[in-house]
């Protein structure tokens, strides 16, 4: 992207910038941004590849404080690169409201938990997806590690959580026990496994009324909680509204379109 610096210097009414999965996020691109005399109000940053981690660090040094929406797809990242990326986001981006993490690498759980803990004051939307990738063992291990560590890192109130995991009953119970003091307005769970988690949902969430809107989709069994009418009525008795999973499913593109 040539002449980027000149273009941005001439814009006087630009309130924010959103970068979504830009393949040109390289040294030339970031250097033009760094050389700007005006603030570069980068509101959203979503990445699926990084050519130079040093260039990204320079971008975050200049604009990390403006970032409210961040996400990355770690499918093509090495463990080391994923760890470095999350450490940089934790260091420079304190105002994240919307966080999307996708991949199956289980060895970044510490960095992931540390990031969530660091931004919990502003965090309202959390989407974690490690269920759709091609490493079954990695999915199970990653799901277990995240569920065992996620609950204690969450803020006391969240507008929206979407979890797409291969969920084991025992790990899910740990997550629910560690997040007992948290209220979630909209909770969407996409289960890619055969373990029954509904009884734990009833025990830890329904009876405590910790959720306002709930959707659960089991990919393996092709069961949507919304289709189980007796279950829906039981949740309604506890003032929890069960929705079709597609009704609560948020995509990054649609979310960004609706915030400005």
C-alpha positions in Angstrom: 0.0 0.0 0.0 1.8 3.1 -1.3 1.2 6.7 -0.3 -0.7 5.7 2.9 1.1 8.3 5.0 0.1 11.1 2.6 -3.5 10.0 2.5 -3.9 9.8 6.3 -2.1 13.2 6.8 -4.8 14.8 4.6 -7.7 13.3 6.4 -9.0 15.7 9.1 -12.3 14.0 10.1 -11.2 10.3 10.4 -12.5 9.2 13.8 -11.2 5.6 13.8 -9.5 2.9 11.7 -10.4 -0.8 11.5 -7.9 -3.4 10.2 -9.5 -6.8 9.5 -7.2 -9.6 8.4 -5.0 -7.4 6.3 -2.3 -9.4 4.5 -0.3 -6.1 3.9 0.5 -5.7 7.6 4.2 -5.6 6.9 7.2 -3.3 7.5 6.3 -0.8 4.7 2.7 -0.5 5.9 3.5 0.0 9.6 6.4 2.4 8.9 4.1 4.7 7.1 1.7 4.7 10.0 4.5 5.2 12.5 5.7 8.2 10.6 2.3 10.0 10.8 2.4 13.2 12.7 -1.2 12.7 13.7 -2.6 10.1 16.0 -3.6 6.9 14.3 -6.8 5.9 16.0 -6.7 2.2 15.3 -10.0 0.9 16.9 -10.0 -2.6 15.6 -7.2 -5.1 14.7 -7.9 -8.7 13.6 -5.0 -10.7 12.2 -4.6 -14.2 10.7 -1.0 -13.8 9.7 2.0 -11.8 10.7 5.0 -11.2 8.4 7.2 -9.4 11.0 6.4 -9.3 14.7 8.7 -6.3 15.1 6.5 -4.3 12.7 3.4 -5.2 14.6 5.1 -4.2 17.9 5.8 -0.7 16.4 2.2 -0.4 15.3 1.0 -1.3 18.8 3.4 1.1 20.5 1.8 3.9 18.5 -1.8 2.9 18.4 -2.4 0.1 20.9 -4.1 2.4 23.4 -6.9 3.1 20.9 -7.7 -0.6 20.2 -11.1 -1.7 21.5 -11.6 -4.8 19.3 -8.9 -7.4 18.8 -8.9 -10.9 17.4 -6.6 -13.4 15.9 -6.8 -16.8 14.1 -3.9 -18.8 15.3 -4.2 -21.7 12.9 -1.1 -20.7 10.9 0.9 -19.3 13.8 3.7 -21.1 15.5 3.4 -21.4 19.3 6.2 -18.9 19.8 4.5 -16.4 17.5 1.2 -16.8 19.2 2.8 -16.3 22.6 4.6 -13.2 21.4 1.5 -11.7 19.8 -0.6 -12.1 23.0 2.1 -10.7 25.1 2.3 -7.6 22.9 -1.4 -7.2 23.0 -1.4 -7.5 26.8 1.4 -4.9 27.1 0.1 -2.3 24.8 -3.7 -2.7 24.6 -5.5 -2.0 27.8 -8.9 -0.9 26.5 -10.1 -4.0 24.6 -13.9 -4.4 24.7 -14.2 -7.2 22.1 -11.8 -10.1 22.1 -11.8 -13.0 19.6 -9.3 -15.9 19.9 -9.3 -18.8 17.5 -7.0 -21.7 17.1 -6.2 -25.0 18.7 -2.8 -24.4 20.3 -3.0 -25.5 24.0 0.4 -24.0 25.0 -0.8 -20.4 25.0 -3.3 -20.7 27.8 -1.1 -18.7 30.2 -0.8 -15.8 27.7 -4.5 -16.0 27.0 -5.5 -15.9 30.6 -3.1 -13.1 31.4 -4.5 -11.0 28.5 -8.1 -11.5 29.7 -7.1 -10.7 33.3 -5.3 -7.5 32.0 -8.3 -6.2 30.1 -11.2 -7.4 32.3 -12.1 -3.9 33.4 -13.2 -3.1 29.8 -14.0 -6.5 28.4 -17.6 -7.1 27.4 -17.5 -9.5 24.5 -15.4 -12.7 24.6 -15.3 -15.3 21.7 -13.0 -18.3 22.0 -13.1 -20.9 19.2 -10.8 -23.9 19.1 -13.3 -26.5 17.9 -13.2 -26.2 14.2 -9.7 -27.2 13.4 -8.0 -30.3 12.2 -6.2 -31.5 15.3 -8.6 -33.5 17.5 -6.1 -34.2 20.2 -5.1 -30.5 20.2 -8.7 -29.5 20.4 -9.3 -31.7 23.5 -6.1 -30.6 25.2 -6.6 -27.0 24.4 -10.3 -27.0 25.5 -9.4 -28.7 28.8 -6.6 -26.2 29.6 -8.6 -23.2 28.7 -11.7 -24.3 30.6 -9.6 -25.1 33.7 -8.1 -21.6 33.7 -10.7 -19.3 32.1 -13.3 -18.9 34.9 -11.0 -17.1 37.4 -9.8 -14.7 34.8 -13.2 -13.3 33.7 -14.7 -10.0 34.9 -17.7 -10.0 37.1 -20.1 -9.1 34.3 -20.0 -9.7 30.6 -22.4 -8.8 27.8 -21.5 -11.8 25.6 -19.5 -15.0 25.7 -19.2 -17.5 22.9 -17.2 -20.7 23.6 -16.7 -23.3 20.9 -14.8 -26.2 22.4 -14.5 -29.9 22.6 -15.9 -30.0 26.1 -15.3 -32.7 28.8 -17.8 -32.7 31.6 -15.2 -32.5 34.3 -13.5 -29.5 32.7 -16.8 -27.7 32.2 -17.6 -28.1 35.9 -14.3 -26.6 36.8 -15.0 -23.6 34.6 -18.5 -23.1 36.1 -17.2 -23.4 39.7 -14.5 -20.9 39.0 -17.0 -18.4 37.5 -19.8 -18.6 40.0 -19.8 -14.9 40.8 -20.0 -13.9 37.1 -23.2 -12.7 35.3 -23.3 -13.2 31.5 -26.1 -11.5 29.6 -25.7 -13.7 26.5 -24.0 -17.1 26.6 -23.5 -19.2 23.5 -21.8 -22.6 23.8 -20.9 -24.7 20.7 -20.1 -28.2 21.9 -18.0 -30.4 19.6 -18.1 -33.6 21.7 -20.5 -36.2 23.1 -20.2 -35.3 26.8 -23.5 -34.1 28.4 -23.0 -30.7 29.9 -26.7 -29.6 30.2 -27.0 -30.9 33.8 -24.1 -28.7 34.9 -25.7 -25.7 33.1 -28.8 -26.3 35.2 -26.9 -26.7 38.4 -24.5 -23.8 38.1 -26.3 -21.4 35.8 -30.0 -22.0 35.6 -30.6 -22.3 39.4 -28.4 -19.3 40.1 -29.9 -17.2 37.3 -26.4 -16.2 36.1 -27.4 -15.8 32.4 -30.2 -13.9 30.7 -30.0 -15.4 27.2 -28.7 -18.9 26.5 -27.9 -20.9 23.4 -26.3 -24.4 23.2 -25.5 -26.2 20.0 -24.0 -29.7 20.0 -22.2 -30.1 16.6 -21.6 -33.8 16.9 -25.2 -34.7 17.8 -26.7 -31.9 15.8 -28.8 -30.9 18.7 -29.9 -27.3 19.5 -31.2 -26.6 23.0 -33.8 -24.3 21.5 -35.5 -27.4 19.8 -36.0 -29.1 23.2 -39.2 -27.5 24.2 -39.5 -29.0 27.7 -36.0 -27.8 28.5 -36.7 -24.4 27.1 -39.8 -24.1 29.4 -37.7 -25.2 32.4 -35.2 -22.4 31.8 -38.0 -19.9 31.3 -39.2 -20.7 34.9 -35.8 -19.3 36.0 -36.1 -16.2 33.8 -33.5 -17.5 31.3 -34.5 -17.1 27.6 -33.2 -19.9 25.4 -32.5 -18.8 21.9 -31.6 -20.5 18.6 -27.8 -20.7 18.4 -27.8 -18.8 15.1 -29.7 -15.9 16.8 -26.9 -15.4 19.3 -24.0 -16.1 16.9 -21.9 -13.0 16.3 -19.4 -12.6 13.5 -16.5 -10.2 13.6 -17.6 -8.5 10.4 -21.1 -7.9 11.5 -20.0 -6.7 14.9 -17.6 -4.1 13.4 -20.2 -2.9 11.0 -22.6 -2.1 13.8 -20.3 -0.3 16.2 -19.7 2.9 14.1 
